Amino acid sequence: MPASDLVYDRRAVLAWSLYDFANSAFTTLVVTFIYATYFTVGIAPNEVEGTSLWSLGVTTTGLVVALLSPYAGAIADRGAYRKRFLLLSTGICVAATAVLFFPTPGQVRFALTTFVVANIAFEMANVFYNAFLPDLAPREKIGRISGYGWALGYVGGLLCMVTALFVFVNPETPPFGLSKETGAHVRATNLLVAVWFALFSLPMFLLVKEKKQPPLPPGTGLIRSANRQLAATFRQIRRFRQVFRLLLARLIYNDGLITIFAFGGIYAAGTFGFTTEEIIVFGIVLNVAAGLGAYAFGFLDDRLGGKTTVMISLAGLAGASLLAVLTTSRLGFWVAGILIGLLAGPNQSASRSLLGRFVPPGLENEFYGFFAFSGKLTAFLGPFLLGRLTDLFESQRLGVASVLLFFILGGILLLRVDEKEGVAVAGRPARTAPLATE
């Protein structure tokens, strides 16, 4: 594509970033904090069974997304359906999230099935959303633009959570006549998320344009063309070896991040005696740190490259995790937690932008489908290993120490990635024509 064809559009970048602001409300309130907790203690028969069932729902989502995302991405590439698929996935997630208001205590199957539908739609939407990044961002700005989105995502998730806590969850008398006895005040937070997601995702659909794809050859069906595209990608695995190496490394180090996010609060409570209120404050501080880190490191990403930025984040995450394991003071744990927050955002953002540098034009959805695949396929390994080591040695510290293995091994695998070769193979323009306001 000639450089003149790709113009850096600030309005489109802002609209794209706002989608991160919009969808993070779902992960923060539904998947992680409010509804996940409510399901285990308010809908399921007991906390143990509720935790097990919720884990089953999250695992089911991961497997479906891992298997479906590359294929759906290939279809979107061949049919130029990226924006339509993003709209469809977003609509399903918003609708299913709103439906989560209705399951009441004891309606486990209804609640869990609705959550799985919403979560799968959310993850699939991210495939098509991420695929816009290489088309929107000039190669020399892709790191900071990815960072903008990730930072806004943390801000959006936190603002929505604070709104939910102060408007619906904490007041003695919930608004709109919502009953605390039936848990309606907590379930209503799903309605807030649905409205939040729908409202702040609108600029994405109104202002961001999809790049046109050449028409399919006469007589070629969309499904057949997608199958051929996937087959061609696998046949050219040597050509795209830097993509394969990046995704293999991410498959490992991302498990470490998933494990920290899943068990950080549990570790704080079990080893350092944090109360529920302190864990909430801890989570808010870590999210603020992650947003600041994603924003600041975006500029470092553009200056030093995505690989170097991810390597720095992995080294810092390993060091901070080691501090969290060895320290016996709350202050030491707080320092470790803030460092993890500062580096987790850049790790995720720079991984996304690095793949964006490696994606050839016309294959964005497929490659970000594989990106989703690498983030979900082995997501159970970290939590599984932490749990087994904790049981074996009867020590949370030794269990948490297992995340070091994922960061170190992921870093070693990432060393094999040749960023210059990956950029050259992708063939994307180095510079673009700026807007008059640039």
Secondary structure, 3 states (H helix, E strand, C coil): CCHHHCECCHHHHHHHHHHHHHHHHHHHHHHHCHHHHHHHHHHCCCHHHHHHHHHHHHHHHHHHHHHHHHHHHHHHHHHCCHHHHHHHHHHHHHHHHHHCCCCCCCCHHHHHHHHHHHHHHHHHHHHHHHCCHHHHCCHHHHHHHHHHHHHHHHHHHHHHHHHHHHHHHCCCCCHHHCCCCCCHHHHCHHHHHHHHHHHHHHHHHHHCCCCCCCCCCCCCCHHHHHHHHHHHHHHCCCCCHHHHHHHHHHHHHHHHHHHHHHHHHHHHHHHHCCCHHHHHHHHHHHHHHHHHHHHHHHHHHHHHCHHHHHHHHHHHHHHHHHHHHHCCCHHHHHHHHHHHHHHHHHHHHHHHHHHHHHCCCCCHHHHHHHHHHHHHCCCCHHHHHHHHHHHHHCCHHHHHCCHHHHHHHHHHHHCCCCHHHHHHHHCCCCCCECCCCC
